[in-house]
Amino acid sequence: MFRTDYVRWWPINWAALLICSICAALCCGSFGLLLAATAASQQQTPVRVWEGTLTIPTYPWEEDINPKFWALETGAKLSTTVRGAIVYPYVMQDHLLRGKPIDRQYKALFLENEYLRVVCLPELGGRLHSVLDKTRNQEMFHLNRVIKPGMIAMRGAWISGGVEWNTGPHGHTVTVLSPVNALTCRNPDGSCYLEISNCEQIFRTRWTVRVTLHPGRKYLDERISLYNPTDSTHPYYFWNCTAFPNRPGTRFVFPMSLGTDHFGREFFRWPIHEGRDLSWLKNYETYASVFAVQCTHDFFGAYDVDADRGVVQWADHRTLPGKKAWTWGEWDFGKVAQQNLTDEDGPYIEVQSGPLPTQSDYGMLGP
């Protein structure tokens, strides 16, 4: 079984950057500090949790009724990014219908405290569709106000925005547009959590993500567990994919000094490589994946210097060494690809984390 310690996400502005860095350092500090934080939280208003529905304009898609048996490295091209993969017994979701979107009601789970309101959509892979920073009335992540699939995921259809949970076999997962298990629970200290889980049908391994919101706290805690209930060892793969708006002032905030590409084949200095500052999104001509190499810091994120807003993640780098930055780039292909995923909500980037060095790597999960 694989389990992380807490992954922690903050919405930030410039004034909060130093505070968040100090908090991140303290989170792995003394037990006495944790006790003090717990005692303080007991005096706060308990977190609200409820179930409801959310109506979102949706461009429909249909599933192929015929199974596919492509091998891992050969076969027809599945989508714009994935060629040949083992998705059986899942069927493809590759019939995308355009025209006008229809209003569709989705089951939604909500968490809310004084600072944040969280919306989870169990019918769409359990993704966090929205995390609203109530203090600024702004979204913590990139909010896509329509469901508009493009041919990107393992089964074809994929949607952008929010936070998604990507498990194996590789790439954007097989449950992006499928229902998963989700429940809510209250804790004695007034916090509440969402528990999102699924038993994937290829290897029969199970993943669970627990997202916790605490009283009086302006961050989300996330805990990831991977479990193999079978008698055999199976490969595992997991990446937390978080979208953030890509504006002219957007920068990657990654603390490493060395980066590599998607396959771990080419290496480059970070952030300045051959006279180009790779932390600025405007400096990417084409799409690009950047992975941190042997980074010993626990934080990373993205920041819009013009809007004075951003997001930062803290996690123990010994448990979650994977830090990824992704952009579609400034070329026409990237702009068109993003337009095909939304109506009015503009371009985005991704900051991703996981237990593996790059997304060409797999781990082995024992029984």
C-alpha positions as CSV (number, residue, x, y, z in Angstrom):
1,M,0.0,0.0,0.0
2,F,1.2,3.5,-0.8
3,R,0.1,6.5,1.2
4,T,1.2,10.1,1.3
5,D,1.4,12.4,4.2
6,Y,-0.8,15.5,3.6
7,V,-0.5,17.5,0.4
8,R,-1.5,21.1,1.2
9,W,-2.8,23.7,-1.3
10,W,-3.0,27.4,-0.5
11,P,-4.4,30.3,-2.6
12,I,-1.9,33.1,-2.3
13,N,-1.1,36.7,-3.1
14,W,2.3,38.5,-2.8
15,A,1.8,39.5,0.8
16,A,1.0,35.8,1.7
17,L,3.9,34.2,-0.1
18,L,6.3,34.6,2.8
19,I,3.6,33.6,5.3
20,C,2.8,30.4,3.3
21,S,6.5,29.5,3.1
22,I,6.8,29.8,6.9
23,C,3.6,27.8,7.4
24,A,4.9,25.1,5.1
25,A,8.1,24.8,7.1
26,L,6.2,24.7,10.4
27,C,3.8,22.0,9.2
28,C,6.6,19.4,9.4
29,G,7.8,20.9,12.7
30,S,7.0,20.3,16.3
31,F,4.1,18.2,17.7
32,G,3.4,21.1,20.1
33,L,2.6,23.4,17.2
34,L,0.2,20.9,15.7
35,L,-1.6,20.6,19.1
36,A,-1.9,24.4,19.2
37,A,-3.4,24.5,15.7
38,T,-5.8,21.8,16.7
39,A,-6.9,23.6,19.9
40,A,-7.4,26.8,17.9
41,S,-9.5,25.1,15.3
42,Q,-11.9,23.8,17.9
43,Q,-12.9,27.4,18.6
44,Q,-13.8,28.1,15.0
45,T,-17.1,27.6,13.3
46,P,-17.4,24.0,12.0
47,V,-17.0,23.4,8.3
48,R,-20.2,23.0,6.4
49,V,-20.7,20.0,4.2
50,W,-23.7,19.1,2.0
51,E,-24.8,17.4,-1.1
52,G,-26.6,19.1,-4.0
53,T,-26.7,19.5,-7.7
54,L,-24.9,21.8,-10.1
55,T,-26.2,22.7,-13.6
56,I,-23.4,23.1,-16.1
57,P,-23.6,23.7,-19.9
58,T,-22.3,20.4,-21.4
59,Y,-21.3,19.4,-24.9
60,P,-22.4,15.7,-25.1
61,W,-20.2,12.7,-25.8
62,E,-20.9,9.1,-26.6
63,E,-19.1,5.9,-25.8
64,D,-18.0,3.3,-28.4
65,I,-20.0,0.1,-27.8
66,N,-17.1,-2.0,-29.1
67,P,-14.1,-2.7,-26.9
68,K,-10.5,-1.9,-28.1
69,F,-7.5,-4.2,-27.7
70,W,-4.6,-2.0,-28.6
71,A,-1.2,-3.0,-27.4
72,L,0.8,-0.6,-25.2
73,E,3.1,0.8,-27.8
74,T,1.3,0.1,-31.1
75,G,-2.1,0.5,-32.7
76,A,-4.2,3.4,-33.8
77,K,-3.9,6.8,-32.4
78,L,-6.4,7.3,-29.5
79,S,-6.2,11.0,-29.1
80,T,-4.1,14.1,-29.7
81,T,-1.5,13.0,-27.1
82,V,-1.8,9.2,-26.6
83,R,-1.0,6.5,-29.2
84,G,-1.8,3.0,-28.4
85,A,-2.7,2.0,-24.8
86,I,-4.2,-0.7,-22.8
87,V,-7.7,0.6,-21.9
88,Y,-9.7,-2.7,-22.0
89,P,-12.2,-3.4,-20.5
90,Y,-13.0,0.3,-20.7
91,V,-14.5,1.4,-24.0
92,M,-13.6,4.6,-25.8
93,Q,-15.3,7.9,-25.3
94,D,-14.4,9.2,-28.7
95,H,-17.7,10.4,-30.2
96,L,-17.8,14.1,-29.4
97,L,-20.9,16.1,-30.3
98,R,-20.6,19.8,-31.0
99,G,-23.3,22.3,-31.8
100,K,-25.0,24.0,-28.8
101,P,-24.3,22.7,-25.3
102,I,-27.2,21.4,-23.2
103,D,-27.7,22.2,-19.5
104,R,-27.0,19.1,-17.5
105,Q,-27.4,18.6,-13.8
106,Y,-24.5,17.0,-12.0
107,K,-24.4,15.6,-8.4
108,A,-22.2,17.8,-6.4
109,L,-20.5,17.6,-3.0
110,F,-19.7,20.8,-1.1
111,L,-17.3,21.8,1.7
112,E,-17.3,25.4,3.0
113,N,-15.6,27.4,5.8
114,E,-14.9,31.1,6.3
115,Y,-12.4,31.2,3.5
116,L,-13.0,28.5,0.9
117,R,-15.9,26.8,-0.8
118,V,-15.1,23.5,-2.5
119,V,-17.2,21.8,-5.2
120,C,-16.6,18.1,-6.2
121,L,-18.3,16.4,-9.1
122,P,-18.4,12.6,-8.5
123,E,-19.9,11.9,-12.0
124,L,-16.8,13.5,-13.6
125,G,-14.0,11.4,-12.1
126,G,-14.5,13.1,-8.7
127,R,-12.6,16.2,-9.8
128,L,-12.7,19.4,-7.8
129,H,-14.6,21.5,-10.2
130,S,-14.3,24.7,-8.2
131,V,-12.5,26.1,-5.1
132,L,-13.6,29.6,-4.4
133,D,-11.4,31.9,-2.4
134,K,-14.2,33.8,-0.6
135,T,-11.9,36.5,0.7
136,R,-11.2,37.8,-2.8
137,N,-14.2,36.2,-4.6
138,Q,-11.8,34.5,-7.0
139,E,-11.3,30.9,-8.0
140,M,-8.2,29.2,-6.4
141,F,-7.7,27.2,-9.6
142,H,-8.8,27.5,-13.2
143,L,-12.6,27.3,-13.4
144,N,-14.0,26.0,-16.7
145,R,-17.7,27.0,-16.7
146,V,-18.6,24.5,-19.4
147,I,-18.1,20.8,-19.9
148,K,-16.5,20.6,-23.3
149,P,-14.4,17.5,-24.0
150,G,-11.5,17.3,-26.3
151,M,-9.7,14.2,-27.6
152,I,-6.8,14.1,-25.1
153,A,-7.4,11.4,-22.4
154,M,-6.8,7.6,-22.4
155,R,-10.3,6.9,-23.6
156,G,-10.5,10.0,-25.8
157,A,-12.7,12.6,-24.2
158,W,-11.1,14.9,-21.6
159,I,-12.1,18.2,-19.9
160,S,-9.9,21.0,-18.5
161,G,-10.1,22.9,-15.2
162,G,-10.0,22.3,-11.5
163,V,-8.2,19.4,-10.0
164,E,-8.3,15.8,-11.4
165,W,-6.9,12.6,-10.1
166,N,-4.9,10.6,-12.7
167,T,-4.2,7.0,-12.0
168,G,-2.9,4.3,-14.5
169,P,-2.3,3.0,-17.0
170,H,-0.8,6.3,-18.2
171,G,-1.8,9.9,-19.0
172,H,-5.2,11.5,-18.3
173,T,-7.0,8.7,-16.6
174,V,-9.8,6.3,-17.8
175,T,-12.3,7.8,-15.3
176,V,-12.0,11.5,-16.3
177,L,-15.6,11.5,-17.5
178,S,-16.9,8.5,-15.5
179,P,-18.6,8.2,-12.1
180,V,-16.4,7.3,-9.1
181,N,-17.1,6.7,-5.5
182,A,-17.4,9.8,-3.3
183,L,-18.6,10.5,0.2
184,T,-18.4,13.2,2.9
185,C,-17.6,12.9,6.6
186,R,-17.4,15.2,9.6
187,N,-14.5,15.1,12.1
188,P,-14.7,15.8,15.8
189,D,-12.5,18.9,15.5
190,G,-15.1,20.5,13.2
191,S,-13.2,19.7,9.9
192,C,-14.9,17.8,7.1
193,Y,-13.6,15.8,4.2
194,L,-14.4,14.4,0.8
195,E,-13.3,10.9,0.2
196,I,-13.0,10.1,-3.5
197,S,-12.1,6.6,-4.7
198,N,-12.2,4.1,-7.5
199,C,-11.2,0.5,-8.2
200,E,-9.8,0.6,-11.7
201,Q,-10.8,-2.3,-13.9
202,I,-7.4,-3.0,-15.7
203,F,-5.3,-4.2,-12.7
204,R,-8.0,-4.1,-10.0
205,T,-6.0,-1.7,-7.8
206,R,-7.7,1.0,-5.8
207,W,-6.9,4.7,-5.3
208,T,-8.4,7.0,-2.6
209,V,-8.0,10.7,-2.3
210,R,-9.2,12.4,0.9
211,V,-9.6,16.2,0.7
212,T,-10.0,17.9,4.1
213,L,-11.1,21.5,4.9
214,H,-10.4,22.7,8.4
215,P,-12.3,25.4,10.4
216,G,-10.6,28.8,10.2
217,R,-8.0,27.6,7.7
218,K,-7.4,28.9,4.2
219,Y,-6.0,25.8,2.7
220,L,-6.9,22.3,1.5
221,D,-5.3,19.1,2.8
222,E,-5.1,16.1,0.5
223,R,-4.1,12.6,1.3
224,I,-3.5,10.0,-1.4
225,S,-3.7,6.2,-0.9
226,L,-3.0,3.4,-3.4
227,Y,-4.0,-0.1,-2.5
228,N,-3.6,-3.5,-4.3
229,P,-6.1,-6.0,-3.0
230,T,-5.0,-8.7,-5.6
231,D,-2.5,-11.5,-5.2
232,S,-0.1,-10.1,-7.8
233,T,2.2,-7.1,-8.0
234,H,0.9,-4.4,-10.4
235,P,2.3,-1.2,-11.8
236,Y,1.0,2.0,-10.3
237,Y,0.9,5.6,-11.6
238,F,-0.7,8.6,-9.9
239,W,-0.6,12.4,-10.6
240,N,-2.6,15.2,-9.1
241,C,-3.4,17.5,-12.1
242,T,-4.2,21.1,-11.1
243,A,-5.2,23.8,-13.6
244,F,-4.4,27.5,-13.1
245,P,-5.2,30.4,-15.5
246,N,-2.5,31.3,-18.0
247,R,-2.3,35.1,-18.2
248,P,0.5,37.4,-19.6
249,G,1.9,37.7,-16.0
250,T,1.8,34.0,-15.1
251,R,4.9,32.3,-13.9
252,F,5.8,28.9,-12.7
253,V,7.1,28.9,-9.1
254,F,9.4,25.8,-9.0
255,P,12.3,25.7,-6.5
256,M,14.6,23.3,-8.4
257,S,17.8,24.1,-10.3
258,L,17.6,21.3,-12.9
259,G,14.6,20.1,-15.0
260,T,13.9,17.4,-17.5
261,D,11.3,16.6,-20.2
262,H,8.4,14.2,-20.2
263,F,10.6,11.2,-20.8
264,G,13.6,12.1,-18.6
265,R,15.9,12.2,-21.6
266,E,16.8,15.9,-22.0
267,F,18.0,18.0,-19.1
268,F,18.2,21.8,-18.7
269,R,19.0,24.4,-16.0
270,W,16.1,26.1,-14.2
271,P,14.9,28.7,-14.4
272,I,17.4,30.3,-16.9
273,H,18.4,28.0,-19.7
274,E,20.4,29.2,-22.7
275,G,19.4,32.8,-21.9
276,R,15.6,32.1,-21.7
277,D,13.7,32.4,-18.4
278,L,11.6,29.2,-18.4
279,S,9.5,30.3,-15.4
280,W,7.6,32.8,-17.6
281,L,4.8,31.2,-19.6
282,K,5.1,33.8,-22.3
283,N,8.6,32.3,-23.2
284,Y,7.2,28.9,-24.4
285,E,6.7,28.8,-28.1
286,T,5.2,25.3,-28.2
287,Y,3.7,22.9,-25.6
288,A,6.1,21.7,-23.0
289,S,6.4,19.5,-19.9
290,V,8.9,20.4,-17.3
291,F,9.8,18.0,-14.4
292,A,11.9,18.8,-11.4
293,V,15.0,16.7,-11.0
294,Q,16.1,15.8,-7.5
295,C,14.4,18.8,-5.9
296,T,14.8,18.8,-2.1
297,H,12.2,21.5,-1.5
298,D,8.6,20.7,-0.5
299,F,6.7,23.5,-2.3
300,F,5.9,24.6,-5.8
301,G,3.1,26.4,-7.6
302,A,2.1,29.2,-10.0
303,Y,1.7,33.0,-9.6
304,D,0.2,35.7,-11.7
305,V,2.2,38.9,-11.0
306,D,-0.3,41.2,-12.7
307,A,-3.3,39.9,-10.8
308,D,-1.3,39.3,-7.5
309,R,-2.8,35.8,-7.1
310,G,-1.5,32.3,-7.3
311,V,-1.5,28.8,-5.8
312,V,1.1,26.9,-3.9
313,Q,1.4,23.3,-2.9
314,W,3.3,21.9,0.0
315,A,4.2,18.1,0.3
316,D,7.1,16.1,1.7
317,H,9.4,15.8,-1.3
318,R,10.6,12.4,0.0
319,T,7.1,11.0,-0.5
320,L,6.0,13.0,-3.5
321,P,9.1,13.9,-5.5
322,G,7.2,14.5,-8.7
323,K,6.7,18.1,-9.6
324,K,5.5,18.9,-13.1
325,A,4.8,22.1,-15.1
326,W,2.8,22.0,-18.3
327,T,1.8,24.6,-20.9
328,W,0.2,24.5,-24.3
329,G,2.7,27.3,-25.4
330,E,2.1,30.4,-27.4
331,W,1.8,28.8,-30.9
332,D,-1.5,28.6,-32.8
333,F,-1.9,24.9,-32.2
334,G,-1.9,25.4,-28.4
335,K,-4.4,28.3,-28.6
336,V,-6.8,26.3,-30.8
337,A,-6.5,23.2,-28.5
338,Q,-7.5,25.3,-25.5
339,Q,-10.3,27.0,-27.4
340,N,-11.7,23.5,-28.1
341,L,-12.0,22.9,-24.4
342,T,-13.9,25.9,-23.2
343,D,-16.2,28.7,-24.5
344,E,-15.1,31.8,-22.6
345,D,-12.7,30.8,-19.8
346,G,-9.4,31.3,-21.6
347,P,-6.1,29.5,-21.5
348,Y,-4.7,27.5,-18.6
349,I,-1.5,25.8,-17.3
350,E,-1.1,22.7,-15.2
351,V,1.0,22.2,-12.0
352,Q,1.1,18.5,-11.1
353,S,2.5,16.4,-8.3
354,G,3.0,12.7,-7.9
355,P,5.1,9.9,-6.3
356,L,7.1,9.3,-9.4
357,P,9.9,11.4,-11.0
358,T,8.3,11.8,-14.4
359,Q,5.2,10.7,-16.3
360,S,7.1,8.1,-18.2
361,D,7.8,6.3,-15.0
362,Y,5.8,3.6,-13.2
363,G,6.1,2.2,-9.6
364,M,5.3,-1.4,-8.5
365,L,2.5,-1.9,-6.0
366,G,2.7,-5.2,-4.1
367,P,-0.4,-7.1,-2.7
